[in-house]
Amino acid sequence: MGMTLNEIGLHGRTALEQRADSKAFELGAQRISGGINWIWAVGFSTEGAAKEFVLWLEGESLEHRGVYPNLPRDEYPGWAVRYRS
């Protein structure tokens, strides 16, 4: 399964972003990774699960850039979503 919230490191993350991380794992994301501007939830096994996460983000007024297919060579194939508060 994915990393725990303690393993991904929560320095500088808002409570809402942390809740989003938990929701992503609940919906099947395999990994959460943070960048300078965006957080990525990757490894959703279905596009439907990734879209459900996007709907959750919208309900919480978190910005997102939709659903992306991961490439077969990626560590976690499937679907990914990037988001931020």
CYANA upper distance limits for C-alpha pairs under 8 A (distance plus 0.5 A):
  1 MET  CA     30 GLN  CA      6.33
  2 GLY  CA     25 PHE  CA      7.54
  2 GLY  CA     29 ALA  CA      7.36
  2 GLY  CA     30 GLN  CA      4.62
  2 GLY  CA     31 ARG  CA      5.47
  2 GLY  CA     32 ILE  CA      8.31
  3 MET  CA      7 GLU  CA      6.37
  3 MET  CA      8 ILE  CA      7.00
  3 MET  CA     30 GLN  CA      7.77
  3 MET  CA     31 ARG  CA      6.57
  3 MET  CA     32 ILE  CA      7.97
  4 THR  CA      8 ILE  CA      7.09
  5 LEU  CA      9 GLY  CA      7.22
  5 LEU  CA     10 LEU  CA      7.87
  5 LEU  CA     18 GLN  CA      8.34
  5 LEU  CA     21 ASP  CA      8.04
  5 LEU  CA     22 SER  CA      8.01
  6 ASN  CA     10 LEU  CA      7.66
  8 ILE  CA     32 ILE  CA      7.36
  8 ILE  CA     33 SER  CA      7.53
 10 LEU  CA     18 GLN  CA      7.95
 13 ARG  CA     17 GLU  CA      6.63
 13 ARG  CA     18 GLN  CA      7.14
 14 THR  CA     18 GLN  CA      6.81
 14 THR  CA     85 SER  CA      8.35
 15 ALA  CA     19 ARG  CA      6.75
 16 LEU  CA     20 ALA  CA      6.70
 16 LEU  CA     85 SER  CA      8.01
 17 GLU  CA     21 ASP  CA      6.75
 17 GLU  CA     84 ARG  CA      7.50
 17 GLU  CA     85 SER  CA      7.18
 18 GLN  CA     22 SER  CA      6.92
 19 ARG  CA     23 LYS  CA      6.72
 20 ALA  CA     24 ALA  CA      6.60
 20 ALA  CA     57 LEU  CA      7.71
 21 ASP  CA     25 PHE  CA      6.91
 21 ASP  CA     32 ILE  CA      7.33
 21 ASP  CA     41 ALA  CA      7.98
 22 SER  CA     26 GLU  CA      6.68
 23 LYS  CA     27 LEU  CA      6.74
 23 LYS  CA     53 PHE  CA      7.81
 24 ALA  CA     28 GLY  CA      6.88
 24 ALA  CA     29 ALA  CA      5.84
 24 ALA  CA     41 ALA  CA      6.98
 24 ALA  CA     53 PHE  CA      6.84
 25 PHE  CA     29 ALA  CA      5.24
 25 PHE  CA     30 GLN  CA      7.22
 25 PHE  CA     31 ARG  CA      8.26
 27 LEU  CA     44 PHE  CA      7.90
 27 LEU  CA     49 ALA  CA      6.51
 27 LEU  CA     50 ALA  CA      8.19
 27 LEU  CA     52 GLU  CA      8.41
 27 LEU  CA     53 PHE  CA      7.55
 28 GLY  CA     43 GLY  CA      7.83
 28 GLY  CA     44 PHE  CA      5.78
 28 GLY  CA     45 SER  CA      7.28
 28 GLY  CA     49 ALA  CA      7.72
 29 ALA  CA     41 ALA  CA      6.46
 29 ALA  CA     42 VAL  CA      5.98
 29 ALA  CA     43 GLY  CA      5.44
 29 ALA  CA     44 PHE  CA      5.02
 29 ALA  CA     45 SER  CA      8.07
 30 GLN  CA     41 ALA  CA      8.02
 30 GLN  CA     42 VAL  CA      6.47
 30 GLN  CA     43 GLY  CA      5.30
 30 GLN  CA     44 PHE  CA      7.16
 30 GLN  CA     76 TYR  CA      7.46
 31 ARG  CA     40 TRP  CA      8.49
 31 ARG  CA     41 ALA  CA      6.41
 31 ARG  CA     42 VAL  CA      5.91
 31 ARG  CA     43 GLY  CA      7.05
 31 ARG  CA     76 TYR  CA      8.41
 32 ILE  CA     39 ILE  CA      7.56
 32 ILE  CA     40 TRP  CA      6.07
 32 ILE  CA     41 ALA  CA      5.13
 32 ILE  CA     42 VAL  CA      6.91
 33 SER  CA     39 ILE  CA      6.30
 33 SER  CA     40 TRP  CA      5.67
 33 SER  CA     41 ALA  CA      7.18
 34 GLY  CA     38 TRP  CA      6.66
 34 GLY  CA     39 ILE  CA      4.83
 34 GLY  CA     40 TRP  CA      6.62
 35 GLY  CA     39 ILE  CA      6.46
 35 GLY  CA     40 TRP  CA      8.36
 37 ASN  CA     84 ARG  CA      7.89
 38 TRP  CA     82 ARG  CA      6.59
 38 TRP  CA     83 TYR  CA      6.14
 38 TRP  CA     84 ARG  CA      6.01
 39 ILE  CA     82 ARG  CA      5.94
 39 ILE  CA     83 TYR  CA      5.81
 39 ILE  CA     84 ARG  CA      6.55
 40 TRP  CA     80 ALA  CA      7.36
 40 TRP  CA     81 VAL  CA      6.27
 40 TRP  CA     82 ARG  CA      4.89
 40 TRP  CA     83 TYR  CA      7.04
 41 ALA  CA     80 ALA  CA      6.07
 41 ALA  CA     81 VAL  CA      5.82
 41 ALA  CA     82 ARG  CA      6.79
 42 VAL  CA     70 ASN  CA      8.34
 42 VAL  CA     76 TYR  CA      7.21
 42 VAL  CA     78 GLY  CA      8.07
 42 VAL  CA     79 TRP  CA      6.60
 42 VAL  CA     80 ALA  CA      4.67
 42 VAL  CA     81 VAL  CA      7.00
 43 GLY  CA     70 ASN  CA      8.15
 43 GLY  CA     76 TYR  CA      5.30
 43 GLY  CA     77 PRO  CA      6.10
 43 GLY  CA     78 GLY  CA      5.57
 43 GLY  CA     79 TRP  CA      5.97
 43 GLY  CA     80 ALA  CA      6.58
 44 PHE  CA     49 ALA  CA      6.83
 44 PHE  CA     50 ALA  CA      6.40
 44 PHE  CA     77 PRO  CA      8.43
 44 PHE  CA     78 GLY  CA      5.95
 44 PHE  CA     79 TRP  CA      5.42
 44 PHE  CA     80 ALA  CA      6.87
 45 SER  CA     49 ALA  CA      7.72
 45 SER  CA     77 PRO  CA      8.09
 45 SER  CA     78 GLY  CA      5.49
 45 SER  CA     79 TRP  CA      7.00
 46 THR  CA     50 ALA  CA      7.14
 46 THR  CA     78 GLY  CA      6.91
 46 THR  CA     79 TRP  CA      7.08
 47 GLU  CA     51 LYS  CA      6.62
 47 GLU  CA     67 VAL  CA      8.02
 47 GLU  CA     78 GLY  CA      8.07
 47 GLU  CA     79 TRP  CA      6.48
 48 GLY  CA     52 GLU  CA      6.60
 49 ALA  CA     53 PHE  CA      6.85
 50 ALA  CA     54 VAL  CA      6.88
 50 ALA  CA     67 VAL  CA      6.87
 50 ALA  CA     79 TRP  CA      6.89
 50 ALA  CA     80 ALA  CA      7.19
 50 ALA  CA     81 VAL  CA      7.19
 51 LYS  CA     55 LEU  CA      6.78
 51 LYS  CA     66 GLY  CA      8.26
 51 LYS  CA     67 VAL  CA      7.15
 52 GLU  CA     56 TRP  CA      6.83
 53 PHE  CA     57 LEU  CA      6.71
 54 VAL  CA     58 GLU  CA      6.74
 54 VAL  CA     64 HIS  CA      7.74
 54 VAL  CA     66 GLY  CA      7.13
 54 VAL  CA     67 VAL  CA      8.11
 54 VAL  CA     81 VAL  CA      7.90
 55 LEU  CA     59 GLY  CA      6.77
 56 TRP  CA     60 GLU  CA      6.91
 57 LEU  CA     61 SER  CA      6.68
 57 LEU  CA     62 LEU  CA      5.60
 57 LEU  CA     63 GLU  CA      7.70
 57 LEU  CA     64 HIS  CA      7.83
 57 LEU  CA     83 TYR  CA      8.42
 58 GLU  CA     62 LEU  CA      6.30
 58 GLU  CA     63 GLU  CA      7.74
 58 GLU  CA     64 HIS  CA      8.49
 61 SER  CA     85 SER  CA      8.22
 62 LEU  CA     83 TYR  CA      7.28
 62 LEU  CA     84 ARG  CA      6.46
 62 LEU  CA     85 SER  CA      5.45
 63 GLU  CA     83 TYR  CA      6.02
 63 GLU  CA     84 ARG  CA      5.87
 63 GLU  CA     85 SER  CA      6.42
 64 HIS  CA     81 VAL  CA      7.80
 64 HIS  CA     82 ARG  CA      6.14
 64 HIS  CA     83 TYR  CA      4.62
 64 HIS  CA     84 ARG  CA      6.97
 65 ARG  CA     81 VAL  CA      7.48
 65 ARG  CA     82 ARG  CA      6.35
 65 ARG  CA     83 TYR  CA      7.09
 66 GLY  CA     81 VAL  CA      6.46
 66 GLY  CA     82 ARG  CA      7.55
 67 VAL  CA     79 TRP  CA      7.20
 67 VAL  CA     80 ALA  CA      6.26
 67 VAL  CA     81 VAL  CA      5.45
 67 VAL  CA     82 ARG  CA      8.21
 68 TYR  CA     79 TRP  CA      6.15
 68 TYR  CA     80 ALA  CA      5.55
 68 TYR  CA     81 VAL  CA      6.67
 69 PRO  CA     77 PRO  CA      8.49
 69 PRO  CA     78 GLY  CA      6.63
 69 PRO  CA     79 TRP  CA      5.05
 69 PRO  CA     80 ALA  CA      6.70
 70 ASN  CA     74 ASP  CA      6.87
 70 ASN  CA     76 TYR  CA      7.90
 70 ASN  CA     77 PRO  CA      5.82
 70 ASN  CA     78 GLY  CA      5.88
 70 ASN  CA     79 TRP  CA      5.80
 70 ASN  CA     80 ALA  CA      6.90
 71 LEU  CA     77 PRO  CA      6.79
 71 LEU  CA     78 GLY  CA      8.24
 72 PRO  CA     77 PRO  CA      6.08
 72 PRO  CA     78 GLY  CA      8.50
 73 ARG  CA     77 PRO  CA      7.89
